[in-house]
Amino acid sequence: MANDGKWDQAKGKAREAAGKLVNDKKQESKGKAEQRSGKVKEKANDTRDSAEGTVEGIKESFTDNDKKDKRKR
């Protein structure tokens, strides 16, 4: 899901804040790790979306070239 990264970041911020509130270093660390994981997921999703867009663009260019070739005949 595309929003997994953002969701993980939000959960991580909440966990980190809760850890700070009760002075629980372990929870703070888990929250920070969850935020980093969310950022990685978000970047991976962005990269996947970009790659899919590139592939679609290439497919369209070949389709457009085929149409132009057929018109020339």
Secondary structure by P-SEA (a helix, b strand, c coil): ccaaaaaaaaaaaaaaaaaaaaccaaaaaaaaaaaaaaaaaaaaaaaaaaaaaaaaaaaaaaaaaaaaaaaac
